[in-house]
Amino acid sequence: MILENKTGNNPTQPYTRGDLIPLLQEIQDRAGYLSAESIREVAELLQISENDVYGVASFYTQFHFNAPGRHTIKICLGTACHVRNGEKLLEALERELNIKPGETTSDGLFDLQRVACLGCCALAPVMQIDDQIYGRVTSSRLKKILEGYA
């Protein structure tokens, strides 16, 4: 079982549907994502359907359903990055890594996320890998950057 007992002031108090999001957050904090098994366990614990759990979890962008890669790549698609070919950069990454946003490469090296803004508009288009920001990224520069993580 992923969750042993209720945390907080009264561990004997049963879980309620109101505990759904905190439970999902706790699981994701521990595992880095929500597995099918964890969705099933939460559904059983709260006595609701797996579809209900998945429906809530999939509504919020904070929840992920694939194990994260060792390195997280975020592609900015805010206005400045969009105007400066951020979408083409995302397409190049999808081809290079053979994954779509929300997925992880088969070797577990990278996971890919699209974000609304990284706050580096003057450097558009922008990509972030872990905590490192890369500005004015082109398709040719993209390959060199990725090679540094191989």
N, C-alpha and C positions, 0 to 999 in steps of 0.2 A: 504494500500500500504506500502510495506516495505521501499521503497525509496521515499521520498517526492519530493525532487528537487535536481538538480545538485549542488554539492559542488564545491568550487574552486573560481577562480576570476570572472567568469561570469556565475551566476546561471541561466540566461535566455538562454544560449547556449544549443541547444538540444544535447541529448546523441548521440554518434556514436558507431559503432562496436568496436572502439578502447577503449571504456570505459568498455568493458565486464569484463576483469580481475579485474580492480579496483572496479567495482560494486560487483563482487562476493566476493572479499576480504572484502569489507565493510560489506556485509551481514553476512559473516562468523564471522567477528570480533564482530558483534552485537549479533548474535544468536548462535554462536558456531558451526554452520553447515549450509548447503544449503538444504532447504526443497524443496519439489516438488512445493509448492506455490511460493517460491522465484525464482525458475528456470522459472516458468511460467511468473511471473511479469517482470523479466529481459528480457525475450524473447519479451514480448509485448512492453516494453520500447524501446528496440533497434530495434524492427520490424524485428526480425530474428526468426527462428524456435526454439522450446524448445530443439530439438535434437542438434542443433548447440551449444546452451548454455551448454547442458549436455556434449557434445563431448569435448568442451574446458575444462570444469571443471573437467571431469574425467581423463583428460590427466595429470593434475598436482596433485601430492600427498598431497599438502597443503590443498586441499578441501575435505570436509567430507560430506556425504549425510545422516548420522544418527545423531540424537541428542547425544551429548557426555554424558557419565555417570558422576556421582559425582567424580569418581576417574578414571584416565586414566592409563592403564597398557601398558607399552611398553616392548616388548621382543626383545632383541638384537639378530640378526642373522648374525652378522659380522663373519669374518673368525675364530677368536678365540672361539666365542660362538658356531658357527656351529660345530667346531671340538669337543667341549665339550658338545655336546647334546642340544644345544639351540633349535633345531627343535623339539626334544622330549619334552622339557619344554613347547614350544608353544602348542604342541598336548595335553599335560596334562592340560594346561590352558583352551583350547577349550573344553575339556571334563568337566572340573570342572565348568566352567561358562556357558556352552552350547551356546557359540557364536564363530564366526570366526573373524579374523582380520577385522577391519572396522565396526564391529557391537557393539551394546550396550546390556547389559543384560536386561531382561524383567522388572526387578525392578529398572532399571536406576542407579544401583550402580557402575558398571564398563563399560568402553569401552576398546577395545583391539586393539593394533596397533603393527605391526611388523616393526622394524627399522633396517637399515643397520649397524649402529654402535652407541653405547652409549659412547665409549671412555674409557671403563673400562676393557680392554682386560685381564689384570692380574686377574680379578675376575670372569672370564667366568665360566659358563653361567650367564648372567646378566639380571635382570628385573628391570624396574623402575615403581614405582607407584607414580603418581604426581611428586614430586621433590625428593622422597626417592629412593636411589639406593640399590638394594639387589644383592649381589654377591654370587657366588658358590651355586646357587639355585638348589635344588633337588626337585623331585615330592613330597616327604614327607614334606619338608620344605615349599613348595609352599602352601600347605593347611593351615599351621600355620600362614603364612604371610597374606593370604586372610582373615582368621578368625579375624585378628586384625582390619580389615576394615568393618566388618559386623555390 
